[in-house]
Amino acid sequence: MAGETGARGLVGKRALVTGGTRGIGAAVVRRLVEAGAQVVASARGGAEGLPDGVGFVAADLRTREGVEALADAVLERLGGVDVLVDNAGGARPFRHAWEITDEAWQEQLDLNYLASVRLDALLTPGMRERRSGAVVHVSSAAVPTSAPPFLHYTAAKAALENYSRGLALELAPFGVRVNAVSPGRTATPGGEATREEWGKLVEAGPGQDVTAPPLGREGRPEDIADAVLFLVSDRSSWLTGRNLTVDGGEFPA
Ligand SMILES: NC(=O)c1ccc[n+]([C@@H]2O[C@H](COP(=O)([O-])OP(=O)(O)OC[C@H]3O[C@@H](n4cnc5c(N)ncnc54)[C@H](OP(=O)(O)O)[C@@H]3O)[C@@H](O)[C@H]2O)c1
């Protein structure tokens, strides 16, 4: 097992996982710890269930100040990061296009797009100097559908994917890799709440039918975490600027 995890090149690497206290982020934290990385998780709260040895920084990433406070704390504790997983995000509230307020648009852009842009800007210069590092942005398999009723969410994640590809090109000459992972419906607290609200809208009329993915089940957080781990490990050392959809075959690529 040690050989297996060691072969990924993650032993002793310093990693930050945003939204690392629940769902997909928590599974990424567990996988990184198993692989021997030194991990810090962030969220607004709820650090209780983190594995032993994992650091925690409380920060609300919807504001520039929150992102800066997180970056400062991580730089102070770890001196820099080798692995950055920009995972914090969420889709609610669901609204029809004509009901989405400026504030709701801004909140979705801040959480699902600008938080990553701001955090990357603060933490990738160290990777650039060291000429190594890996960043993963967690997007959503729903982006290509632009499906209602969460246009502000899919638009923000679409911007994230476009930016992720561009950042990969900027950082490739410095040996820093940047990729995205796009989960399909995954059994997490956020995912369950999303589908409950979605289900109510379907009952009410507009929206989309909720059927099972072709592989016959929802994703587990570990399904997504394994893809993230691959993308931050040496096993994907010739892979950058890509978006890996992990969705049981459900969505168009
Ligand atoms: N689950 C799915 O079906 C699914 C599908 C497609 C894409 N995704 C994407 O996958 C990522 C993880 O989703 P998940 O389902 O694991 O979500 P989740 O169960 O709701 O967990 C979200 C995590 O992000 C943190 N977070 C939320 N808002 C935050 C904020 N303003 N500032 C800092 N941290 C914040 C949460 O902690 P606090 O609340 O304590 O801050 C928590 O640790 C998200 O980007 C989501 O859009 C999920």
The ligand as a Tripos MOL2 file, in Angstrom:
@<TRIPOS>MOLECULE
LIG
   48    52     1     0     0
SMALL
NO_CHARGES

@<TRIPOS>ATOM
      1 N1        -22.6130   16.9490   -5.2630 N.am      1 LIG1
      2 C1        -22.9080   17.0810   -6.5430 C.2       1 LIG1
      3 O1        -23.8520   16.4180   -7.0620 O.2       1 LIG1
      4 C2        -22.1240   18.0250   -7.4230 C.ar      1 LIG1
      5 C3        -22.3620   18.0040   -8.8130 C.ar      1 LIG1
      6 C4        -21.6350   18.8680   -9.6330 C.ar      1 LIG1
      7 C5        -20.6820   19.7210   -9.0950 C.ar      1 LIG1
      8 N2        -20.4720   19.7340   -7.7320 N.ar      1 LIG1
      9 C6        -19.4550   20.6700   -7.2270 C.3       1 LIG1
     10 O2        -18.5670   19.9750   -6.3590 O.3       1 LIG1
     11 C7        -18.0950   20.8520   -5.3440 C.3       1 LIG1
     12 C8        -18.3350   20.2260   -3.9670 C.3       1 LIG1
     13 O3        -19.7300   19.9640   -3.8600 O.3       1 LIG1
     14 P1        -20.3570   19.0930   -2.6600 P.3       1 LIG1
     15 O4        -21.5950   18.5080   -3.2040 O.co2     1 LIG1
     16 O5        -19.3180   18.2600   -2.0160 O.co2     1 LIG1
     17 O6        -20.7960   20.2990   -1.6780 O.3       1 LIG1
     18 P2        -21.2170   20.2970   -0.1110 P.3       1 LIG1
     19 O7        -21.5560   18.9240    0.3350 O.co2     1 LIG1
     20 O8        -22.2620   21.3660    0.0080 O.co2     1 LIG1
     21 O9        -19.8780   20.8230    0.5880 O.3       1 LIG1
     22 C9        -19.4370   22.0870    0.2370 C.3       1 LIG1
     23 C10       -18.1530   22.4190    0.9780 C.3       1 LIG1
     24 O10       -17.7910   23.7700    0.6040 O.3       1 LIG1
     25 C11       -17.8160   24.6090    1.7670 C.3       1 LIG1
     26 N3        -18.3470   25.9300    1.4270 N.ar      1 LIG1
     27 C12       -19.5970   26.2060    0.9670 C.ar      1 LIG1
     28 N4        -19.7560   27.5340    0.8260 N.ar      1 LIG1
     29 C13       -18.5780   28.1090    1.1770 C.ar      1 LIG1
     30 C14       -18.1190   29.4430    1.2590 C.ar      1 LIG1
     31 N5        -18.9180   30.4880    0.9680 N.pl3     1 LIG1
     32 N6        -16.8560   29.6750    1.6790 N.ar      1 LIG1
     33 C15       -16.0390   28.6370    1.9920 C.ar      1 LIG1
     34 N7        -16.4060   27.3590    1.9300 N.ar      1 LIG1
     35 C16       -17.6680   27.0890    1.5430 C.ar      1 LIG1
     36 C17       -18.7030   23.8480    2.7710 C.3       1 LIG1
     37 O11       -18.4510   24.1790    4.1250 O.3       1 LIG1
     38 P3        -19.2380   25.3870    4.8900 P.3       1 LIG1
     39 O12       -20.6710   25.3120    4.4910 O.co2     1 LIG1
     40 O13       -18.9710   25.1510    6.3470 O.co2     1 LIG1
     41 O14       -18.5860   26.6600    4.4040 O.co2     1 LIG1
     42 C18       -18.3110   22.4070    2.4790 C.3       1 LIG1
     43 O15       -17.0790   22.0840    3.0920 O.3       1 LIG1
     44 C19       -18.8220   22.1900   -5.5470 C.3       1 LIG1
     45 O16       -18.0000   23.0650   -6.2750 O.3       1 LIG1
     46 C20       -20.0430   21.7920   -6.3800 C.3       1 LIG1
     47 O17       -20.5260   22.8600   -7.1770 O.3       1 LIG1
     48 C21       -21.1640   18.9030   -6.8960 C.ar      1 LIG1
@<TRIPOS>BOND
     1     1     2 1
     2     2     3 2
     3     2     4 1
     4     4     5 ar
     5     4    48 ar
     6     5     6 ar
     7     6     7 ar
     8     7     8 ar
     9     8     9 1
    10     8    48 ar
    11     9    10 1
    12     9    46 1
    13    10    11 1
    14    11    12 1
    15    11    44 1
    16    12    13 1
    17    13    14 1
    18    14    15 2
    19    14    16 1
    20    14    17 1
    21    17    18 1
    22    18    19 2
    23    18    20 1
    24    18    21 1
    25    21    22 1
    26    22    23 1
    27    23    24 1
    28    23    42 1
    29    24    25 1
    30    25    26 1
    31    25    36 1
    32    26    27 ar
    33    26    35 ar
    34    27    28 ar
    35    28    29 ar
    36    29    30 ar
    37    29    35 ar
    38    30    31 1
    39    30    32 ar
    40    32    33 ar
    41    33    34 ar
    42    34    35 ar
    43    36    37 1
    44    36    42 1
    45    37    38 1
    46    38    39 2
    47    38    40 1
    48    38    41 1
    49    42    43 1
    50    44    45 1
    51    44    46 1
    52    46    47 1
@<TRIPOS>SUBSTRUCTURE
     1 LIG1         1 GROUP 0 **** ****
